[in-house]
């Protein structure tokens, strides 16, 4: 029996999302950061996000010069960007001065405007609440707050409320509400990053999660914060918002993120920060990466027709392009397939090719059921942290879906047989989604945990009679005493 080989490393990469706007600070970092995020989506599939007069109604790439009116996207103001001079907006109602904790100006008038910009929806500069997640009160002018789950867990579409059940505006809930106000359905998530000093071990948003979002063409807000949770007055601590638009992996394996800082209207101006728990803003107050806030704009079918067994499906959905300059490749950021089921409750299966645009045409045969249920599925990049396992999965898919260089969830779901013998694999995470897997040869690696195989079993993979070879691995006592017996009890043949 040979000894396990060393762990494989990720190949070098320099990946970024094309067409991401660069906006300068204006009445709040989260205003500008969220403005860049929504402006990207305005340019890539969701054109009703910005409809003002600037740049012909299409969010521009920069906020300088004749494009300066775009700042109204996140900080509306009387007389700005076509707004009537007697129509108060965000700045008029909530802003007194930078870091001010004075009462919001609208209180003296007795009425505030209806929310009509990003800053309104995310609670920016609004001093309306006395308890923000038990951390601080606020918000002071130019600041906004996000309710992170301090256990390190992912929050999806979370809406914070006060003690009386009234909604509190925060960044994550505000992004979703603003998208809905513009007529779009979106999901939003937030999570502490794994490199924040106070994130519980084994939890948090990792660099591999960053890779998934960027590979799918989705910029992410990165929340930076000093280690304190409030300033001396009890209001927000020092924070900043970066927009992550790419990532790098050096030849030496160093992992970095490419960000828009929100301090420059130069589209060629990026900063690169190593994914560590060191300060990302080392001047003035030291600001560390605390968490991420992500926005996933959803797709919606707009047309479906069948003529002479030819089905046409069109949809509203994201567009965009992702580039890897090291590999010299570029790919459409978003791919969809149409799945069908013969009757309600039946399993869905793909019936179209993967489409990088917003339309697909496919043929159905005379032998197929006369009535079928169709649905649209967006391909999601799979999180497989071990690079050797990821590479082996890419090489083993029976039919590659979507971009050739990205491993998608549908790819993993279709793999039946996988061999990573002596490949330097240390983790099997990702195989929980390999629901078609019946044969795994993973001998002579550095694997200790087999829990992904149990998760795969729970989802219908590794049916009775399947074969797993994990000989020559430093299996943990949990794997030997519990995980392997559970696989054997389910009828899986296990060599260990």
N, C-alpha and C positions, 0 to 999 in steps of 0.2 A: 504494500500500500504506500503510495507516494505521499509526501507532505503537501499541505495546501500551498498554493502559490501566492505571491504578493497581490495586493488589491490593484485592480486596473484603475487608471485615471481618465478623467474626461479629456477629450481632444480639445485643442485650442479653439476658441470661438470669439467672434466679435459680432453680436447680433443686436439689431435695433429696428424699431418700427419707423418706417418712413412717414413723412408728412405730419410730424408732430409740431404744433405751434410753439413759439417761444414768446412769452409775455413777461413784461416787467411788473414789479410789485405795484399794487394800487389798492389802497384801503384795506389790505390784509393779505397775508401769504396764502391762506386757504382760499381766498377769493381768486387770486391769480392762478394757483395750482389747479383748482376746480375749473377755472375758466379755460385753461389749456386743455384739460381733460375733455370737457364738453365741446370745445372748439374742434378738437380732433374728430369727435364723432359727428359734428356738424359737417365736416369735410368728407366723412367716410361712411355715408349711408343714412344719416338722420338729419336731413337738411332743414327741418323745422325747428332745430334747437336755437339757431340765431336767425332772426328775420329783420334785423334793423337795417339802417341805410349804409352802414360802413361796408366798404369793399363789395358793394352790390348785393348785400344780404348773405354772403358766404363768409364764415369766420376766417379772417386772414391768418397767415402764418406768423405775423409779427404785430405787436401792439403799438408800434411807433409811427410817427409822421401822420399821414392821412388816415391811418388805421386806428388812431387813438380812441375813437368812439367805441371800439370793441370792449373797453373796460366796463361799459354799461351791462355787459352780459352777467357780471358778478356784482357790480356796485352801481345800481341805477341812481340817477340824480336829476333833479329838475333842470331842464335846459340841455341835457347831455344826450347825444346820439338820437336826435329827433324827438326827444321827450319835451312836452310843453313846459315852459318856464314856471308855470303855476301848478305843476303836477309833482308833488314831492315824491321822492324815491328813497332808496336805501340809505344813501349818505345823509340826506336831509333829516331822516327820522331817527337814525341810530348813532351817527358819528359826531363826536364833539372834538376830539383830538387824539393823536396817537397815544395809546395806552390809557386813555382817560377812563375813569370809573364814575364820572358825573352822570346824573340821570339822562336817559335817552331823550333827545329833543322832542320827540312826538308827544311825550307826556304833558308838556306845557300847552300843547294844542288840543289834547284830548282825543285824537284820532290818529291812527297810523295807516299807511297805504297797504293795499293788498299785496302779498308777496309776488314779485315780478322779476326777480333776478336770483342768481345762485346764492349770493350772500344772505338774502332774506330767508331762503329755505334752510340753510345750514346753521342759522342762528348767529352769524358773524356780527360782532360789535353789539349784540343785544344783551342788555343787562336785565334779564327777566326772571332768572332762577337763582335760588339760594343754595342748591345742592346739586352739584354735577358729579355723579358717580361716587360721592363721598370723598372727592379729591379737592374740589375748589368750588367757588361760586363765580358767577360772571354772566356774560363775557365782557371783559374790558374791550375798549375800542381797538379794532383790527384783529381781534382774536376770535377763534372758534374752538369748539370742544367736541371730542368724540368719546362715546361710551365704549371703551374696550372691555372685553371680558378679561379680568385680571387673572383668571385661571389659565390663560393661554389658549382657550378654545376659540374656534371660528364662530363668528356671529354672522348670520345671513338675514337680511331684511329686518334688522332689529329696530324697534321703535321704543326709545326710552320714555318713561312717564314719571310724573312727580307723585307725591304721596296721595294725591286726590285722583290719580288716574289720568291727569291731563298730559298730553303729549309734550315732550321737551324737544326742541329743535337741536339736533346735533348733526355732525358732518355726514355720517353714513345715511341716516334717515332722510336728510335734506337732499342729498344727491338723487335718491330714488324719487322723492316727491317732486323735485324740479323736472326730472325726466318725464314723470307722469303729467305735469303741468304743460309740458311741451308736446304731449300726445303720444308718448312712448312708454312701453313697458320695459322695466329694467330690474335686475337683481343687484343688490349691493352687499358687500361683505366687509368685515373688519376683523383684524386679528393682531395680537402682539407678535412681533418678529422674534425668532428664536435667539437673536443676538442681543436683545434688550436685557439689561442686567437683572431685572426682576421677573423675567418670564420663567415659569417653572420648567425644570429640565424635561426634555422629551416632548415639549409642546411648542407651539408657535409656528409662524409662517417662515418657511425656509427659503434658501436660495433656489432650490428645485421648484418651489411654488412660483417664485419669480420667473423662472424659465418658462413654466407652463403659460403664464399670462402673456409674456412677451412673444413666445412662439405663436400664440393665438392672436397676436396683434392687439392686445389690450394694455394700454398704459395703466400704471398703478400709482396712487398717491402714497408717498412714504412720509410718515409722521415723525418728525424729529423733536426731541424734548430734552430739557435739562433733567437731572435725576430727581429734582424736587417735583412735587405735585401741585404746588401753589406758591404764589409769591408772598411777601410779607403782609400784604393786605388781605390775603385769602382768595385773591383772584387767580386767573390762569398763570401757570409758569411760562417761562420763555419756550416758544415752540417755533418750528418752521415746517413748511410743506414742500417737499421735492416731488417731481413727477418722474417716476422711473419709466424710461422709454427704451431701455436695452440692457444687455448684460455682456460681460467679457469673461473668458476663461483663458488665462495666460498659458504659455508653454510649460510653466512650472506649476500649473494647477491652481493659481490664485484666482479667486472668484470675485468679480466686481460688478457694480451696477452703473449704468449710464443714466444721468439724470438731467432734467431741466430744473434749474435752481429757482426760477421765478424772480430772478434779479437781472434778467437780460432779455432784450427783444431782438437778439441776434440768433437766427436759426442755426448757425454753425457753432453756437456756444453750448457746450455740454461740460459737465464735470463727471469724473469717474471716481467712485469710492469703493474701497475693498469691503466686502461683506464680513465685517467684524464688529465687535462691541466697542470699538474706538469711536471718538467723537467725529461726526461727519462735518460739523461746523466748529472748527477749533479756535475761532477768534471771538472775542467778547465772551458771552456765556457759552459754555461748552454744551453743544446739543448732540444727543445720541439718537440713533434709530430706535424708536419705540414700537411702532406698529405700521400696518398698511391698511389702506381703504381702497377697495376695488369696486369698479362699476362694470357690469356686464349688460350691455344693451341687448335685449332679446329680439329674436326673429319672429315674424308673423306672416303666415300665408296670405297673399292678396289675390291670388287667382288659381283656380284648379279646373281643368277641363279634360275630357276624354273624347277623342274622335278617331274612329277606325283603329281602336286598340292602342292609340298613341296618347299618352298622358302628358299633360303640360302642367307644371307647378311653378308659380312665381311667388316671390316673397319679399318683404321688407327686411333688411338685415344689414349687418356690418360689411364693409369692404376694407381694403387696405393691403399693404405689402410689407413684408418683413425681409430683412437682408442680413446675411452672414458674410462679412467682407473677408474673413479668413478662408472660408470654403469657396468664396466666389459665387454664392448662390443667392437667389431671392425667390420668395414664394408668396402666393396669395395667403393672406392671414386667416381667412375664414372659409371653411368648406362645409357643405351640407349634403346629406343624402336623404332620399325619401324612403321611408319604411312603410310596410303594409301588413295588415293582419286580416284574415278572412272573416272574422266576426269579433264582437266585443269580448274582451277577456283573453283572446288568443294571443300568443307571442307575436311581436313584430319582427320583421326581417327586412333587410335592405332590398329594394327593387329598382333602384336607380344607381347610376355611377355617382361619384362624389363631384359636386359642382362648386367651383370657386367663385361663381358669380351669384346672381339672384334669380336664376331660372334653370330648370332642368326639364328635358324631354326624354321619355323612356317608353319602350314598347311593352305591352302586356300581351300574353298569348291567349288564344281562344280557350285553352284548357284551364286558365286561372278562373277563380270564382267571379261570377258576374258582379257581385257586390263586395267591395273591399274597403277597409278603413285605412286611409293614408295619413301619415304624419311626417313632419319635417324634423330631422335630427341634425344638430350641429356637431361636428366632430370636435372633440376636446383632446389636446395633447395629454398623454398619460404621464403621471409622475412615477418614474422608475429611477430612484436615486443612484443605484449601482450602474456605472457606465458600461461594464462588461455585460450585465444582464440586458440593459437597454439595447446595446448593439446586437446581441444575439436575438432578441425579440424582433428587431427590425429585419434581420436576415431570415427570420422564420415565418413571417406572415405569408399565408397562402395566396392572398390577393391584397396588394397595398392600396390603402385608401388615402386620399388627400395628398399633401405634399410628400415627395419621396423621402425627404430627410427628416421628417417629424414622425414620431411614434404616437399614433392616436389611440383613443380608447377602443374604437372599433377594430383596429389592428390587433390589439392585445386580446380582444374577445374571440378572435377567430383562430388563434394559434392552438394547434392540436398537439404538436410534438416539439420539444425544445431540448437542445443539448448545449450545456455550458461546462463540459468536462474540463477541469483544470484551467478555467478561464480567469481566475482571480476574483470570482464573485464572492462578496461578503454579505450581501443582503438580498432577500427575495421579495422585498416590497414591490408591489406592482402586479405580482402574479395573482393577487386576490381577484383581479378582474379577468383573468384568463379562463373564462367560463367554458371554453371548449377543450381545455387541456386534458389529455389522457396519458401523456408520457413525458417525464422530466428526468433527464440525466444530468446531475449536478455534482458528480463526485469530484474529490480532490480540489476543493475550494476553501473558503474561509467562512463558511456559513455556520451560525450557531442557533439561529431562530427559524422555526418552521411555521410560525403563526400565519404568514400569508397563505400557506397551503390550506390551512384549516378554514380561512376566510374564503378561499376559492371553492372549497368543498361546500361551504354553506350557501354559496351562490349558484351551485349546480355543476361546478367543474369537478374534475377528478372523480368520475363515476366509478362504481364498483368494477374492479378488474383493471383499473389504471395502474401505472407503474411509476415509482419514484426511486431514484438512486441518489443517495446523499452520503455514500461511503467516503472516508477520507476527509471529513469535515469536523471541526471542533464543536460538535453539537453540545448545547447546554443541557443541564440536568432537566430543565423544563421540556426540552425537545425529546429527550430520551424517556422520561417517565410519564409524560402526558400527551405531547403532540403526536409522536409516532404511534402510540397505542390508539389514539383517536382516529388516525388515518387508517390503521389496520382494521379497526372495528367497522369502518365504513366500506371495507372491501378493497382498499388500495394496497397494492403490493409495494413494500418499502424495504429497500436494501440500505442498511446503515452500518 
